[in-house]
Amino acid sequence: MFKLIYKIGERLRNPSIAARFHFLKASEKWPLASLEAYQLKKLQELVSVAYANSTYYKNSFDVFGVKPSDIRSLEDLKKLPFISKSDLLVHNKDIHTNHKFKKYFQANTSGTSGESLKFRREESADSFNRAAIYRGYSWHNVKPWERNGYFWGYNFSEMAVLKIRMLDSLQNRFRIFNYRKESIDFFITKLKKAKFLHGYSSMIYETAKIINSQNLQKPINLKMVKGTSEKIFESYQEEIQKAFGLRMISEYGAAETGIIAFECLNGNMHLNMEGVIVEEIDHEIVVTNLQMQAFPIIRYKLGDYIKLAPETTICECGMQHVIIEEVTGRIGQTVYGKNNTYPSLYFYYIFKNLASKQSLLLTYQVVQKEKGKLIFLIEQRLDGAQLIHLENEIAVYFKNDMEFTIAFDQNLTAHHQKLKSFISNIA
């Protein structure tokens, strides 16, 4: 029944999704050269449409002296200017093209890292993005209409909750709206028949801890546990594996870029090369969406640090799509010492070093309220030796320029917002 409902809804909302999915299942077997040839073809088409139909891009390309005919290779992408989130907000109207499409959807970003962005996305691009997600599901033998638990959205009015429950029921989906004991217990009973879980990684982790601490019956039918929109701490995995029998896999993307990468069965995050071009520039990700022409995203600085694997890296799954080895953290937040400033990326390396050198996996949040002072909040309980290791690692990066305190045994799960690794109260 739910497959039929899904197929009817798919045909009404996203009539081109089936064709997009069929294409993506075929192209996942392509060699790297064929993937890159497809990328070049789509890039040339995108740049031509943007130049002819977007006031912003025509002016921007003219300033740089670039014409669509100048894009003859993927390397020529570097001739084009970058675009930022502030550009998307300030020049929103002029970035939109006057190219006509039969059907549009309004897309919104969450706004958790600043002002929410609203833009139009044509049906074909929306369908391609959904098809890319479902291709990732297929790697884990998951069908989108199967019973699933959703950790997303919980602070709603009673009327909104009723509407969402109705929509969820049509999609064979159930979710948790708050962390009251009766809600959690009810949600966990529903897990018995679920085939997959997805949503905020911190909420999935918190639920796993409850299942384990209360020695509740473990769900036995799960095929996939997917975290998105938040950092997946390696320290989450033990609890999640124990509670659900699976490691949490990662889906990486953003509303404005579409799906960037999806994790395969071998634990590698493969780029959605048919949908995006990803550049790594000074460890920063720059994304070009190849499918969206109503609101072109060309050389967009998303705001994450990443590390791409060499193109020669071979995954045992057989796909030749380039691999993202790491999404290392957010860009743009400055850490203030007494005399110097530092990138927030330092925190990633501090805790990565602890994991690799001491096998110490920690869930953390760092808070700065004053210049020259940091508060390290650690979820796990630390013994004396572990505390010394952490103190020494912090000192390596900040030396005598920073005072810090460490509080362990902290509950870091953010029930009303995404869990952020670093919070600064300094303007």
N, C-alpha and C positions, 0 to 999 in steps of 0.2 A: 504493500500500500504506500509506504513512504517513498519508495523508488518512483512510483507513478506520480505522486504529488510533486516530487522533486523534478521529474521530467516535464510535467505540465508547467511548473513555475519557471523552469529553465527556459522553455520555449517562449513563454510570455515575456520574461524579463530580459533574458540574454539569448536571443535567437541564434547568435553566431558561436556560442560557446562550444558546441559539439565539434564543429569544424576546427576551432582553435585547439581543442584538446587532442583531436586526431592528429593534427599537424605536429604538436609538441611531443606526442608519443613516438612519432616517426623520427623527428629531428634529434631526440635524445640519443639516437644511435649514430648520428653523423660524426665524422672525424672533425678535428679542430679546424682544419682548413675550410671545410664546408660551413661550419658555424660562423667563422670570421667572414667568409664571402657573403653570407646572408646578412650579417651585421652591417657590412659596407653598403649593400644594396638598400637596406632600410634606413641607414644613416643619410645617404644621399637623398632619398625620398623625403625624409623628415626635414632636413635642412632646406630643401627646395620649398616645401609647404610653409615652413616657418618664415622664410624670407619673403615669400609672395603674399602671405596672409596675416602676419603678425607685425604690427607697428613697432613693437619693442624690439623684436629680433632683426627686422630690417635695419633699424637705426643702429643697433648694437653691432651688427655685422659690417655695416658701412663704416663705422668708426674704426674698426679693425682692418678695413680694406679687404674683406673676404666676401666672395661670391659663392653660391652653391656649386658652380662648376669647378671651384678650387678643391673640392673634397673628392680626391681620387683614390685615397687609401685611408685605412683606419688611423694611420699616423697623422693624417691631415686634420683629424679632430682637434689636435692641439693648436690649430690656427684660430679656433673659435674662443670667444671669451667665456669666463666662468659666470655662473648665476648663483645667487644666494637666496636664503629664505626671506630676507628683507626685500630683495628685488621682487620676489613673487608676491609679497604683500603690497608693496608700494606701487608696482606697475602691473597689478593684477589684470586690469581691463585691457591694457595694451599688449600683454603677453598672449591673451586669448586670441585665437585666429578667427577670421571671418569665413573660414572654410566651413561649408554646410554639411551637417550630418543628420541622418534621419532621427536619431534618438540620443539623448544626453542623460547623464546622471550628475547630480551635484555631489562632489566629494569634499570631505572635511578632514583636516588634521586634528589631532587630539588637543593641541595647544598646551601640552604639559611643559614644553621647553620654551614657551613664549606665546605670542598671539596665534589664534587658530586661523588656518588658511582655508579658504573656500574657493573651489574652482569647478569647471565643467569638464567631465570626461565622457567621450563618446562611447556608445555601446560596444563597438568593436574592441576598443582598448580595455574597457571594463571586463568584457568577456575573456580577452586574452589573459588578463591578470588572474581572473578566477580559474581559468584553465591551467595556468602555471601552478597555482596552489594545488589543484586536483591532481596534476601530474606528480607533484611531490607526495601527495597522499597515496597514489598508486604504487610508489616505490615501497610503501609499507603495507600494501594490500588492503587499503582503506577506501571505502566508497563514501562519498559525501552525504548520502542519505542514511547511513547507518546511525544507530543510537549513539549520541555523544554528549559529553558533559562540557560545559562552557564556563570558563572563569573570566567573565568580562561584564562589567556593569552590575552595580549592586546598590548604589546610593540614589534610588529613584523614588518618586512619589508613588502612592498606592495605585493611582490611575495608570501611570507609566508601567508599573510592574505588571498590572493586569494585561495591558496591551502586549508587552514583551513576552509574557508567558504564552499568550495565544500564538504569536509568531513563532516562538520556540517550539511549540507543540507541532506545528505544521512542518517544521524542519527536523523532527525527531530529536530535539535538543532540550536539555535541561541545564539550569545554571543556579549558582548560589548568589543570593542578593545581600546577605549579611553574615556575620560570624556568630550569631546566637547559636547556642548548643542544639536547639531543636532544628534549626535550619541546616546545620552541618550534618546532624544525624540523618535527616530526611534526604539530603543530597547523597550521602554515602550509601544509603540503601539503594538509590537509583543507579549507583555505579555498577551494580552486579551485572546488568545487561548491556552496559556501554561497550562500544567497540573502540572508541578513542576519546581522549581528553585534550582540550586545547584552551589557550588563553594566557593570562598573566602568569609568568613563571613563579613569582613569589606566592601567589595564591594556591597554585598547584602544590608547591612545596609545603605550605602551611597545612593543607589538607592531608598531605602524606604524613606529616608529623603527628596529626591527630589520630589517623588510622593506626599508626605504629604504636603510639603511646597508650592507646586504649585497647590495643590488641584486637581490633575489629576485623571482620572477615574481609579478606583481600579480593578485589575484583579479579576474575580469571579469564575474561573474554577480551581484554584490551589488546589492541594491535599497535597503538601509537599513543604516546604522550608528547604533545607538542607545546613548547613554550614560545611566546612571541611578545614583542613590544617592550621587553625588559631584558636585562642582563641575566643569563643563566649561570649562576655561580656553580663551580665544580663541586662545592660543598653541598649543593642540593641533591646531587645524584644518588648518594647512598640511601637517603631517606626515601626518595622517589622509587628507586629500584626495589627497596624493601616493601614499600606499600603497593606498588603497581606491577612489579615484576619486569619493568622496562626502564631504561634510561630515558630522560627527557631529550627530545631532539629539538633542533632549532629551525625556525622559519625567520628569515631576515628580510626586511623591507620597510617601506614607509608609504603613506597614502599618496604622496606626490610622485614617488619614484616607481611604485608598484613593487612586486616581489623581486628581490635582488638575488636571494640564494635560498636553497632548501637542502636540508641534511638527508643524505642517503643512508641505506642500511649499514654502510661501512663507517659511518660517523664523519663523513666529509661533507662540507657545505658547498654544493656546486652552484656556480653562478647561473642564473636564468639568462643565458647568453642570447637567446632569441628575443628576449624582452628588454634587456638593458646592456649597455656598454659600461663597464666599471674600470676606472683608472685609479691607480694608487699613486698619489703625488705627495711626497714628504709624509708618507704614512696616512694621509687623509684620503677618504673615499670621494670620488667625483663620479656622478651617475648621469648617464644619458638614457632616457626612456625612448626606446625605438618604436613603440606602438601608439603613443598618445600624440595626436595632432591637434586636438581642440585646445589643449593647454600644453604646448611643447615644453619639455624639461630637457635642456641641453647643457651638459657640463655643470651639473648642479652639485654644489658643495653641501652635502647632506649634514655634515657635522659630526662624523664618526671617524675615529682612527681605525684602520684595518691593516691586515697583512695578507697579501695574495701569495699563494703558492706558485712556484715556477711553473710555466706552461708544460714543462716536461714531466711534472708530477702525474703519476698514473694511479687511478683509483681502481680497486679490485672490482667495483661494480661495473666497470667497462665504459662508463661515460667519459667523454673527453672534455666536458665542460670544465672551465677553469675553476679552481677551488679557492675559497676564502679560508685561510688557516685560522685567522683570529679577527674578531670584532673587539678591539681592545678598549674602547671607551669613547666618551663624548669629548668633542673639541669645544673650546671657547670659554671654559671656566678657568679663571686664574686663581692660583693659590698664593697668598701673600705672606712672605716671611717678614722678619723684622727689617731687613734691608733689601731683599731681593724678591722677585716673583718667580713662580714655578708653574708648569702645566699640570693640570689635574691628572694627566696620564701617569704621573709618578706613582699614584696609588695603585694603578693596575700592576706596575712592575714590582712594587713592594710586595704585594700579595702573591704575584706569580712566582717571585723568587722564594718566598716562604714555602709555596707548594712544591717547587722543584728541588730546593735544597734540603728542606726539613720534612717534606711530605705532610705539610700542615695546611689543610684546606679550610679556609675561613670565609664566612659570610660577613661582610663589613659595610659600614657607612661612615664617612668622614664628614665632620661638620666644622665649619669655620665661622666664628662669631666676631673675632678680633684678629687684626693683623698680627702675625707672629705667633699665633696660638691655634692648635688643632685639637679636636676631640675625635678619637678613634672609638667607634662603637662596634663591638664584636659580638656576634650571636653566641659563639661557642664559649665554653668555660676553658680558661687557659691555666696551665700549671706554671710554676716558677720558671722552668727552662723555656717553655714556649713564649712566655711573656718577654723574656730576655731576647729571644730570637727576633720577635716583632720589634722591640725597642731598637735593637741594633740595625735592623733593616731600614727603619724610619730614619735613623741617624745617618745612614749611608747617603740618603737622598737630600736631606735637609740640613745635616750637620748641626752647627750651633745657631743657625738662623731661625730656628723654630722651637717653641715650647709645645709639648703635647701631653695629653692625658689619654689613658686607655681604660675604657669601661667594657668588661666582658660580661657574658651571660645576659645579653640584651635581646629583647624581642624587636626585630627590625622589620617585620612584615608590615608594609603600609596598606592598611585596609581601605583607604579612601583615595589613594593616588599611586602612581608607579613608584617602585622602589628605586631611589636614586643612590648611586655610589658616593656622590659628593654633593653636599649642600653648603652653599656659601651665603651668609647673611651680609656680606660686604658688597656694596653697590659697585 
